[in-house]
Amino acid sequence: MPVSSSRVRRFARTAPLVLVPLAAVLLAGCAAGAASTGGEGGDAATDAAASGYPLTIDNCGTEVTLQSAPERIVAIKSSTAELLLALGLEDRIVGTAFSDGPVPDEYAAAASGIDVLSDKVPSQEVTLAAEPDLVFAGWESNLTAEGAGDRATLQQLGVATYVAPAACKEAGYMPDPLSFDGVFADFEQAGAVFGAPDAAADLVADQRAALDAIEPSDDDLRALWYSSGDDIPYVGAGIGAPQMIMDAAGLTNVAADVHDSWTSMGWEAIVAANPDVIVLVDAPWNTAASKIAKLEANAATAALPAVQQRKYLVVDFPSTEAGVRNVGAVASLVEQLGELGY
């Protein structure tokens, strides 16, 4: 895969970072092992290699090298903050921003003391005021000059950046399609990046077990994933989190033939698709209730059997992006199908 120019940095409280190509990192690790018999200096080198650092990764086409685990992290989007909480790293989060809603109850206590920097994408000024050594972004678009700062500029200012890999958009980096294996691999990479590989392994094991325990629907139901939009609905398409979640729940996506994560779909096309059930994304700014009202007020969609019979399933917005809530979303959809009589 092509790699863009280096976007690497050393943490602000230590010596400047020297860019280390991946091959050099691997050689350094071997050299450190060989030096382990060489007294105190050899022991220090061995300890560094055993910790997994220096670590070089290709993140959405940007090469990132870390000499040690980040200690001061700004997390943008719920998906990134909740992954850090699931890894037990709440003490390293110096601020969150652009939350998609409250954290799950299981993380509420851990998150209670963390500063909220902004309800939207924080400005570069606000981001830097938190004195992070790394910004963990849920979307690539969070890291722009108009947002928290572009990756090159932040690197020059001594701040590393890491984008959730499932959110990469460039060819060769965008998941195609997104899968649970891919999501779990991203958890493991995050464990390596943030110095919590054991916690990541435990998280993956727990989530795999929970996913394996779900019995998907066998009713051969066709589903519309209604994410947002009024005049033109925005729906889950064929290669993103909605498709992954619906597949695992045993639902057939009516927009599965669209090669994208989400897509627009006109009301006429929705009526023609005639889904058996409708998955409604519940977000504070665009609630499931408002979508139901829209469906029932529109003369065309009001005639759909799924609308007349209120065959609605609801997922919260943070569950719709790759993250720790995806498995729970599958379980919830299957449970709701049962409540509807399937």
C-alpha positions in Angstrom: 0.0 0.0 0.0 1.3 3.5 -0.6 2.5 5.5 2.3 2.4 9.2 2.6 5.2 11.4 4.0 6.1 10.8 7.7 3.7 12.1 10.3 5.7 11.0 13.4 6.6 12.6 16.7 8.1 12.1 20.1 6.1 13.0 23.1 6.4 16.5 24.4 8.0 15.7 27.7 10.9 13.6 26.2 13.7 13.9 23.7 12.8 14.7 20.0 11.5 11.7 18.0 13.6 10.3 15.2 11.7 8.7 12.4 12.3 4.9 12.4 11.3 2.9 9.3 9.4 -0.3 10.1 12.3 -2.5 9.1 14.6 -0.5 11.3 12.2 -1.0 14.2 12.2 -4.7 13.7 16.0 -4.7 13.5 16.2 -2.6 16.6 14.1 -5.1 18.4 16.5 -7.9 17.4 19.5 -5.8 18.4 17.9 -5.1 21.8 17.4 -8.8 22.4 21.0 -9.5 21.5 22.1 -6.7 23.8 20.3 -8.2 26.8 23.4 -9.7 28.2 25.3 -6.4 28.0 24.6 -5.1 31.5 22.4 -2.2 32.5 22.2 -0.6 29.0 21.3 -3.9 27.5 18.5 -4.5 30.0 17.0 -1.1 29.2 17.0 -1.9 25.5 15.5 -5.3 26.1 12.7 -3.7 28.2 11.9 -1.3 25.4 11.7 -4.1 22.9 9.5 -6.2 25.2 7.1 -3.3 25.6 6.4 -3.3 21.9 8.1 0.1 21.3 9.3 1.8 19.2 6.2 1.0 17.2 5.7 2.1 13.6 2.3 1.7 11.9 0.7 2.8 8.6 -2.4 4.6 9.7 -4.8 5.6 6.9 -1.7 6.2 4.7 0.2 8.2 7.4 3.2 6.6 9.0 3.1 7.0 12.7 6.0 6.0 15.0 5.7 5.9 18.8 8.6 5.5 21.2 6.4 4.7 24.2 2.8 4.5 25.1 0.8 7.8 24.9 0.2 9.2 28.4 -2.1 12.2 27.5 -4.8 11.4 24.9 -7.5 13.5 23.5 -10.3 11.3 22.1 -12.6 12.7 19.4 -15.9 10.8 18.8 -17.6 8.3 21.1 -16.1 5.3 19.3 -12.5 6.3 20.3 -13.3 7.3 23.9 -15.3 4.2 24.5 -12.5 1.9 23.2 -10.0 3.6 25.5 -12.4 3.1 28.4 -12.9 -0.5 27.5 -9.1 -0.9 27.6 -9.1 0.6 31.1 -7.1 3.7 30.0 -9.4 6.4 31.5 -6.5 7.8 33.5 -4.7 8.7 30.3 -7.6 10.5 28.6 -7.1 14.3 29.1 -10.2 15.2 27.2 -13.0 14.0 25.0 -14.9 15.8 22.2 -17.7 15.3 19.6 -19.6 12.7 21.7 -22.5 11.0 20.0 -24.3 10.6 23.3 -23.8 9.3 26.9 -21.3 6.5 27.4 -22.8 3.1 28.3 -23.5 2.5 32.0 -20.6 0.1 32.3 -18.2 3.0 31.5 -20.0 5.8 33.2 -18.0 5.8 36.5 -14.7 5.7 34.7 -15.7 8.5 32.4 -17.1 10.7 35.1 -13.9 12.6 35.8 -12.8 13.2 32.2 -13.0 16.7 30.8 -15.2 17.4 27.8 -13.4 19.7 25.5 -16.2 20.4 23.0 -19.6 19.1 21.9 -18.3 19.2 18.3 -14.9 18.8 16.8 -12.5 20.8 19.0 -10.4 23.6 17.5 -6.7 23.2 17.3 -6.4 25.8 20.1 -8.7 23.8 22.4 -7.0 20.5 21.5 -3.5 21.8 22.3 -4.7 23.5 25.5 -5.2 20.0 26.9 -1.5 19.3 26.3 -2.0 15.9 24.6 0.8 13.7 23.3 -1.7 12.0 21.0 -5.0 12.7 19.4 -7.2 9.7 18.7 -9.8 10.6 16.1 -12.9 8.7 15.1 -13.0 10.2 11.6 -10.2 11.4 9.3 -12.1 14.6 8.9 -11.6 15.4 12.6 -8.0 16.2 11.8 -8.1 19.2 9.5 -7.0 22.8 9.8 -10.6 23.7 10.5 -10.9 21.0 13.2 -8.4 19.7 15.8 -5.5 20.4 13.4 -4.2 18.6 10.4 -1.9 15.7 11.0 1.3 17.3 9.7 0.8 20.5 11.7 0.1 18.6 14.9 3.2 16.5 14.3 5.3 19.6 14.0 3.9 20.8 17.3 4.8 17.6 19.0 1.4 15.8 19.0 1.0 12.4 17.4 -2.3 11.4 15.7 -4.1 8.1 15.3 -7.3 7.6 13.3 -9.6 4.7 14.0 -8.6 2.4 11.1 -12.2 1.5 10.2 -12.8 5.1 9.4 -10.0 5.3 6.7 -11.3 6.4 3.4 -8.4 6.1 1.0 -8.4 3.2 -1.5 -6.5 0.3 0.1 -7.3 1.5 3.6 -11.1 1.7 3.7 -12.5 -1.6 5.0 -14.2 -3.3 2.0 -16.3 -4.7 3.6 -16.1 -3.9 7.3 -16.2 -7.2 9.2 -16.1 -8.2 12.9 -12.7 -9.7 12.3 -11.5 -6.3 11.1 -13.1 -4.5 14.0 -11.4 -6.9 16.5 -8.1 -6.5 14.7 -8.5 -2.8 15.1 -9.0 -3.3 18.9 -5.7 -5.3 19.0 -3.9 -2.6 17.1 -5.2 0.0 19.5 -3.9 -2.2 22.3 -0.5 -2.1 20.8 -0.6 1.6 20.1 -1.7 2.5 23.6 0.4 0.0 25.5 -2.5 -2.3 26.5 -2.2 -5.5 24.5 -3.4 -7.8 27.2 -6.5 -5.6 27.8 -7.2 -5.6 24.1 -6.8 -9.4 23.9 -9.3 -9.8 26.7 -11.7 -7.4 25.1 -11.6 -9.3 21.8 -12.1 -12.6 23.5 -15.1 -11.3 25.4 -16.6 -9.8 22.3 -16.0 -12.8 20.2 -17.7 -15.0 22.8 -20.7 -12.7 23.0 -21.0 -12.6 19.2 -20.7 -16.4 18.9 -23.5 -16.7 21.5 -26.0 -14.7 19.4 -28.5 -16.8 17.3 -29.3 -14.7 14.2 -32.8 -14.5 12.9 -33.7 -17.2 10.3 -36.9 -15.5 9.2 -35.4 -14.3 5.9 -36.3 -10.7 6.7 -35.4 -7.7 4.5 -34.5 -4.6 6.4 -34.0 -0.9 5.7 -31.4 0.8 7.9 -32.7 4.4 8.2 -29.8 6.5 9.5 -30.8 10.1 8.9 -32.4 12.6 6.4 -35.8 13.9 5.7 -36.3 14.9 2.1 -33.8 12.3 1.0 -33.1 9.5 3.5 -29.6 8.4 4.3 -29.4 4.6 4.8 -26.9 1.9 5.6 -25.3 0.5 2.4 -23.4 -2.6 1.6 -19.9 -2.5 3.1 -20.0 -0.6 6.4 -21.1 -1.1 10.0 -24.8 -1.3 9.2 -24.3 -4.1 6.7 -22.0 -5.9 9.2 -24.5 -5.7 12.0 -27.5 -6.7 9.9 -25.6 -9.7 8.5 -24.8 -10.9 12.0 -28.4 -10.4 13.1 -29.7 -12.4 10.1 -31.2 -9.5 8.2 -31.0 -8.8 4.5 -30.1 -5.2 3.7 -32.3 -3.7 0.9 -29.4 -1.4 0.0 -26.7 -4.1 0.1 -26.0 -3.6 -3.6 -24.6 -0.1 -3.0 -20.8 -0.3 -2.7 -20.4 2.2 0.2 -20.9 2.4 3.9 -24.0 4.7 3.7 -25.9 6.0 0.7 -28.9 8.2 -0.1 -32.1 6.4 -1.1 -35.2 8.1 -2.3 -38.6 7.5 -0.8 -39.8 5.9 -4.0 -37.0 3.4 -3.9 -37.7 2.6 -0.3 -41.4 2.0 -1.1 -40.3 -0.3 -4.0 -38.0 -2.2 -1.7 -40.8 -2.8 0.7 -38.7 -3.9 3.7 -40.1 -6.3 6.3 -38.5 -4.3 9.2 -37.0 -0.8 9.5 -33.9 -0.2 11.6 -34.0 3.3 13.0 -30.9 5.0 14.2 -31.5 7.0 17.4 -29.4 10.1 17.8 -29.9 13.1 20.0 -30.1 15.3 16.9 -32.2 13.0 14.9 -34.2 10.6 17.1 -35.9 7.4 16.2 -39.2 9.0 17.2 -38.7 11.7 14.7 -38.0 9.2 12.0 -41.2 7.2 12.9 -43.2 10.4 12.6 -41.7 11.1 9.2 -42.4 7.6 8.0 -46.0 7.7 9.2 -46.7 11.2 7.9 -45.4 10.5 4.4 -48.3 9.1 2.3 -46.1 6.7 0.4 -44.2 5.2 3.3 -47.3 5.2 5.5 -48.7 2.5 3.2 -45.8 0.2 3.8 -46.7 -2.9 5.8 -43.6 -2.4 8.0 -44.8 1.1 8.9 -48.5 0.1 9.4 -47.5 -2.8 11.6 -44.7 -0.7 13.3 -42.0 -3.2 12.6 -39.3 -0.9 13.9 -36.0 -1.8 15.4 -33.9 0.9 17.2 -30.1 1.2 17.5 -28.3 4.1 19.2 -26.0 6.2 17.0 -22.7 5.1 18.6 -23.5 1.5 17.7 -23.5 2.4 14.0 -19.8 3.1 13.8 -17.1 0.5 14.2 -16.4 0.1 17.9 -17.1 -1.7 21.2 -20.9 -1.3 20.8 -21.3 -3.3 17.6 -21.7 -6.7 19.1 -24.3 -5.3 21.5 -26.2 -3.8 18.6 -26.4 -7.3 17.0 -27.8 -8.8 20.2 -30.2 -5.9 20.6 -31.6 -6.3 17.0 -32.1 -10.0 17.5 -33.9 -9.4 20.9 -36.1 -6.8 19.3 -37.0 -9.1 16.5 -38.2 -11.6 19.1 -40.3 -8.9 20.7 -41.9 -8.3 17.3 -42.8 -11.9 17.1 -40.1 -13.2 14.8 
